[in-house]
């Protein structure tokens, strides 16, 4: 079974002095629940948790969207999220639930490669509620809630239970939950009925139904206690050459293949048209569940690697597990007329100009995982 975690080479951690350790421990104690909070009703838990939840939006060097995720505001100007959400990005920003205001990610304050965690400094971001972590191992059957932004749907609040505690060969530990985790949920908080964070959502298992996982809160506390040197966002890179550690994320299991361009398809042999419009492409679903509402971004770059055009496509049809579907970029599925008007899936005006050295980059941004 493949687990949706990103494990990379260990990051250099500088040991704090004894005095710093005492000060750090004292501050960390403020985060750990003393088990005196009274049980709240579900609506109260949802309202409070959403106030500390942010959407994390990562961008490439051209400020084009690279990945979505979730995060938790743990202090002023500070959030915790998954490491894999921020890797390979040049820029990033966060947005609170119910607000259009964005806050820029300044730097990475701390990182835990083994447990897929990162603490980020975010400019001018202020916490609205106090955060408490429950660092004890939760009991099987304990009711929990997943709070995040799956598939870019802001402020999603889902209920489930603790299904198990999984300890792996490398001694890493995960909390298995039944609350759903989808693309965009990574980095979101998993909380209990007392509004205590028991873990951070990280992903699921490909070969399984409703098998979702969270990183235990004790790993977050340990990261906050460590004294580290802040690093730039651009220093967080994936290392897919590391065998046995790197596995695919959810979005890497849904890919665009077999793009057919007008000239490549055998049309216009005399070179009548100056540009080469896209005709069709296929979306391959490698997950065990069917998917729908696949959001695809096409970006055109010139020979200086500067974006010159883009197009979003939202594919509403269902794509069954382990199968692909062919998408025509032209209304009526006609391959003989590249200048047909837009269809219901988005712009048909995706055109390469080879004389100018244009190239097309395709990204699957998000999708909906259908229940079986």
N, C-alpha and C positions, 0 to 999 in steps of 0.2 A: 504494500500500500504506500502511496505517495502522500506525504504530509505537506501542507502548504505552509512551510516555514522557510526562512532564509537563514542559513547558518554560514557565516563567513569567518575568515581568519581573525583571531582575537585582536582587540584594539588595546594599545598600550595604556595602562591605568597607573596613574601616579598615586602612591600611597599617601594619605593625609598624615599630618603630625598628630600626636596624642591629644593636643589641645583642640585641633580641628575636629578630631573624631568625637570628642565630648560635645562640642558645639553642634556638630552634625547630628549626633544621636539625639540630642535634646530636641532639635527641630523636627527630626523624623518622628519622634514620639507624638507630635501633634497630629500626624497623619493616621496613626494606628488607632483603631477603634478600641475603646475601653469596655465595649459590650454593655453600655448603659442606655443606648438609643432605643426608644420604643418603636415597635413595628408600625409602619405607615401603610395607608391604603395604596392601591396601585396607582391611582391618579396622582397622589402626592409624590410618590416615588418617580413617576414619569416627569412631572413638572420640574422637580428639583434636578434630576439627572440631565434633562435636556438643556438646562441653563449652563451646565459645565461641558457640554458636547460641542465640538466644532467639526466642520468639514475641512479636510486638508486637500488642497489642490496643488499639485506639483507640475512644474513646467520645464521645458527643455531650454536650450540656449537662445531660442527665438521666441520665448514666452508662449509657446504652443503647449496645450494641455498634454501632460504625459501620464498622469495617474491621479486617481481620486482615493481618498481614505478618510478615516475618522481620527479624532484625537480627544483628549480630556484635559481641560484646564485645571492644573493642580495648584497653580499659584499665579500671581500677577506676572504677565509676560512669559509664562512657562506652560508648555503642554507636553504630554507623553503620548506616543503613538508607536506604530511598528517601524522597525528599521527598513523593511522592504518597501514601505510606502514612499520613502524619501530617496531611495537609492537611484543613482544615475540622473538626478535632477540638477538643474542649474539655479532655478528659482522656485519659491514656494510661497503660498499664502493660506490663511485660514479664514473661515467665516463662521460666525455664531449662528445657531439655529434661530430662524425667524428674522434674520437681518441680512441686508445686502452689503453691509460694510465689510471690507476685507482688511486683514492685518498681515504684514509681510513677515516671513520667517527670516530671522537675522542670522542665526547660526545654530549648530548642534552643540548642546551643552554636555551631553553624556550619551554614550552608546554602548549597547550590549549586543555584540554580534551573535553570541551563542543562543540568547533568548529572544532575539528579534525585537529589541526595544530601543527607543531613542527618546531623549528629552530635548526639546527644541526651545530656543528663545524666540519669542514672537513680539514684535514691537507694538507698544501701546495696547496690549491686550490685558484686560482686568477680570479677575475672577468675581463671580456673583454669589457663589455658595461655597461653604467649607467642604473640603473633600476628606473622606475617611476611607482607609483601606482595612479590610479584614484579611490578615495574613495567615490565619489558621486554615488548615485543610478542610474544605467544605464536605459535608456529609452527602452521600448518594441520595438523590431524591429532593435535595434542597431546591426550593423555587428560586429561579434567577431571571434576570431580564437583560437582553442585549440592546444596547443603545448605540446608534450610529447612523450612517448615511449609505445604506446598500444601494448600489446602482445609481448613486447620485440623488436618491430620494431622501431629502433632509429630515432629520429628526424621527427616524423609524425606531419604534419601541416594541420589542417582541418578547414574549414570555416563553419560558422553558424550565427545565430542571437540570441539575447536575446528574449526568449519566454515568460518570466514572472518573477516576484519577489514573492517568496513564504515565508510567515512568519508562523511559526508553533506554536503550543500551548505553547511550552516552551520558546517562544520569539526568537528562533533561526531563522536566515534568510538565504535563499539561492537564488542564481541567476539561474533561469532555462534557459538552452541554447539548441539550436538544433545541435550544433557541437558535434560529437560523442565522448563519453568517454568509453573506454574499459579497461580491466585489464592491468595495466602498465601505464595508463594515470593518475592515482591518484597522486596528488601532482604537476602536470604540470600547467603551467600558462595559463590563459584565458586572451587574450589581445584584444585591439580594434585597429582601423585603425591608431591610433596615437602612436602605440607601447607602450601603457600604460596598466599595469596589472589591470584588473578589478576584478579578482578573481583567486582562486586556484581550479582546478578540484578535485572533491571528489567522484563522482559516479552517479548512476541513480536509477530509480525505477523499481522493478521487474515487476509489473503488469502495463506495459506501453510501448509504442513504441516511441523511440527517445526522452525520457525524461531524460535529463542529467543536472547535477547540479554543481555549483561552490560556494565556500565560498567567500563572498565579501571581497575586499581588506581592508576595514576598520577594519576587524577582524585581519588581519595580522599586520596592523599598531598598533593596540591596544596591540597586543602581543609583538611587538618590543619595545613599550614604557614601558612595565612592567619590573621591576627589579626582576629577579628570580635567584634561586640558581641552577647552572648546575647539571645535574644528569647523571648517567651512562646509557648507552643504554640498559643494561640488566634490568633496573628498569622500563622500559615501558612495562607493561603487559596488556593483554586484561582481561576483567572481564565479562565473558558471563553469570554470575549469576545475573547481574544487570538487573532486569526485566523492560521492557518498554523502555530501552535505547539501548541495544545491538541488532543489526540486522546483517544479513549475508552480507559478501562482495561478489562480483561477483564470485570469485573463489570458495567460499564455496557453490555455487549453482551448481557446476559441480563436481561430486564425483565419485570415483572408488569404485565399490561394487562387491560382490560375486566372490572373487578370488578363483579359483580352482587350487589346487596343484595335482600333479600326483598321489601320494598315497591317498590323500583325495578323489580323484575321483574314487577310487575303483580299481586302477591298481596295479600291482606288489604286490599281497597279501603275497608273500613269502619273501618280503624285499630284492629282488635281487639287487636293486640299493641302493647306500649308501646315495644319496642326493635326494631331492624332487623338481623336476623342476616345474615351473609354467606352467599351461596348458591354462587357459583363465581367463578373467575378464570382467566386464561390466562397461561402462561409462554412468552414469545417468545425463541427462541434465534437471535441474529444472527451467531453464530460460524460458521466453516467446518467445525467438527467437531460431532458429536453430543455431547450432555451428559446426565448423569444425577446422581442424589443431590443435587438442588438444595435448598439449605437457605434457607427464607424466614422472615423475622421480620415479624410484624404487631404494631404498637404502637397502642393506643388512647389518645388524649389528650382531656382535657376542654377547656372553653372558656378555661381559664387556662393551657393548654399543659402541663399536668401529666399524666404517664402514669398511667393508671388500670387498664390491663390489657394483656396481650400474649399471643401464641401463636406457637410455632414450628411450621413444617411442613417435613417432609423428603419430597421427591417422588422416589421411587426409579425411576420409569419413564424410559426413554430419550426425549429430545427431539431429533429429527434437526436437522441444520444448516439454518438459514434458515426453520425452521418453528416453529409454536406448538402447545401442547397445552392443552386445557381441563381444569381441575382442579375437580371438585365438592367442596365443603366438607362434604358430607353423605354418609354411607354409603349405598350403593345408588344413588347419583347421582339421588336423588329431590329435586326442587325444591319439592315440595308440603308437606314436613314439615321446618321449620327446626329442630325440637327433637330430631332424631335423634341418637343417641349418637355418640361419637367414632369416626372411621374410622382406617384404618392410617396415614394421612398426618398425623395430629395432631388437635388440638382443633377441633371444629366450633363452639365457643362464641365466635365473633368477632362482637360485636354493637354496632351504633351506637345511641346514644341521642340523637336529634337535639334533643330538648327540653333536654338538658344541653350541647348544642353539641359533642358528641363528633366527633372526626375520626380517620381511620385512616392511618397511615404504613406503607408496605411497603418492606422492604429485602431484596435478595438477598445473603445473607452469603457463600455459597460454593457450589461445585458441582464435579463431576468431569468433566473433559474426556476423552471416550472416544477411544481410538486407532482410526484408520480403517484 
